[in-house]
Amino acid sequence: MAPCVRCGTFLCGACTEVVGEAAYCEDCLAWLHKNGPPSRAVQGLIAVGIVGILGTLLCGLLAPVLNLLVAVPGLWLSTRELRRIQRGEGPLRGALQAKVARVLAGLNLGLVLLWVAIIVYVWVGRRG
């Protein structure tokens, strides 16, 4: 028997829900799913996504590398977090932040593709 981490109710083996290393009762697990804190990783992705976009505005030559380093993990981690939320493993409050992180990662990837298109355009223009 273990107490619920949130409300302190003693739990039997049948009604115990373990999240990470913490034991929750069914009601507290539902509360946690609805009102729990969003993922810190996703919050970090938002900050890094903004830095990547600002990097493009401030230093043009190094920006594509920064944008690429931000875009790939940003798309992967934000999509993974949205899938966790859909499966009921993450808090619903994190869905909006995960979508924002995915949009910022997509913008960073778009900036990389724009940079490549400009390079190709300049290269083809010099040959012709």
C-alpha positions as CSV (number, residue, x, y, z in Angstrom):
1,M,0.0,0.0,0.0
2,A,1.2,3.5,-0.9
3,P,-0.5,6.9,-0.5
4,C,-1.5,9.0,-3.5
5,V,1.1,11.6,-4.0
6,R,-1.5,14.3,-4.6
7,C,-4.3,13.7,-2.1
8,G,-2.8,11.2,0.3
9,T,-5.4,8.5,-0.1
10,F,-4.1,5.0,0.6
11,L,-4.1,2.9,-2.5
12,C,-4.4,-0.8,-3.0
13,G,-2.6,-2.6,-5.8
14,A,-5.7,-2.5,-8.1
15,C,-6.3,1.2,-7.9
16,T,-2.8,2.5,-8.0
17,E,-1.7,4.4,-11.1
18,V,2.1,4.9,-11.3
19,V,3.4,7.9,-13.3
20,G,7.2,8.0,-13.3
21,E,7.9,7.0,-9.8
22,A,4.9,8.5,-8.2
23,A,1.7,6.7,-7.2
24,Y,-1.7,8.4,-7.9
25,C,-5.3,7.4,-7.4
26,E,-7.6,7.4,-10.4
27,D,-9.2,10.7,-9.6
28,C,-5.9,12.5,-9.1
29,L,-4.5,10.9,-12.3
30,A,-7.5,12.4,-14.2
31,W,-6.9,15.7,-12.6
32,L,-3.2,15.5,-13.5
33,H,-4.0,14.7,-17.1
34,K,-6.3,17.8,-17.3
35,N,-4.5,20.3,-15.2
36,G,-0.9,19.1,-14.9
37,P,2.0,21.3,-15.9
38,P,3.1,21.3,-19.5
39,S,6.4,19.7,-20.5
40,R,9.5,21.7,-19.8
41,A,11.1,20.3,-22.9
42,V,8.3,21.8,-25.1
43,Q,8.7,25.1,-23.3
44,G,12.4,25.0,-24.1
45,L,11.7,24.2,-27.7
46,I,9.6,27.3,-27.9
47,A,12.4,29.4,-26.6
48,V,15.0,27.8,-28.9
49,G,12.6,28.2,-31.9
50,I,12.4,31.9,-31.3
51,V,16.2,32.1,-30.9
52,G,16.6,30.4,-34.3
53,I,14.2,32.8,-36.0
54,L,15.9,35.8,-34.4
55,G,19.3,34.4,-35.4
56,T,18.2,34.5,-39.0
57,L,17.4,38.2,-38.7
58,L,20.6,39.1,-36.8
59,C,23.3,37.0,-38.5
60,G,22.5,35.7,-41.9
61,L,25.4,33.4,-42.7
62,L,25.3,31.3,-39.6
63,A,21.5,31.2,-39.3
64,P,20.8,28.2,-41.6
65,V,23.0,26.0,-39.4
66,L,21.2,27.3,-36.3
67,N,17.8,27.0,-38.0
68,L,18.5,23.4,-39.0
69,L,19.7,22.5,-35.5
70,V,16.5,24.0,-34.1
71,A,14.1,22.6,-36.7
72,V,14.8,18.9,-36.7
73,P,14.6,18.2,-33.0
74,G,11.8,20.7,-32.6
75,L,9.6,18.9,-35.1
76,W,10.4,15.5,-33.7
77,L,10.0,16.4,-30.0
78,S,6.8,18.5,-30.4
79,T,5.2,15.8,-32.5
80,R,6.2,13.2,-29.9
81,E,4.6,15.3,-27.1
82,L,1.4,15.7,-29.0
83,R,1.2,12.0,-29.5
84,R,1.8,11.5,-25.7
85,I,-1.1,13.9,-25.0
86,Q,-3.4,12.0,-27.4
87,R,-2.6,8.7,-25.7
88,G,-3.4,10.3,-22.3
89,E,0.2,10.2,-21.1
90,G,0.7,14.0,-21.0
91,P,-1.3,17.0,-19.7
92,L,-3.9,18.5,-22.0
93,R,-2.5,22.0,-21.1
94,G,0.6,21.1,-23.0
95,A,-1.1,20.6,-26.4
96,L,-1.1,24.3,-27.3
97,Q,2.5,24.7,-26.4
98,A,3.5,21.6,-28.3
99,K,1.6,23.0,-31.4
100,V,3.4,26.4,-31.1
101,A,6.8,24.6,-30.8
102,R,6.0,22.6,-33.9
103,V,5.0,25.7,-35.9
104,L,8.3,27.5,-34.8
105,A,10.3,24.4,-35.8
106,G,8.5,24.4,-39.2
107,L,9.3,28.1,-39.7
108,N,12.9,27.4,-38.9
109,L,12.9,24.6,-41.5
110,G,11.3,26.9,-44.0
111,L,14.1,29.4,-43.4
112,V,16.7,26.7,-44.2
113,L,14.8,25.8,-47.4
114,L,14.6,29.5,-48.3
115,W,18.3,29.9,-47.8
116,V,19.1,26.9,-50.0
117,A,16.7,28.2,-52.7
118,I,18.6,31.6,-52.6
119,I,22.0,29.8,-52.9
120,V,20.7,27.7,-55.8
121,Y,19.2,30.8,-57.5
122,V,22.5,32.7,-57.2
123,W,24.6,29.7,-58.4
124,V,22.4,29.1,-61.4
125,G,22.3,32.8,-62.2
126,R,26.1,33.0,-62.3
127,R,26.4,29.9,-64.6
128,G,23.9,31.3,-67.1
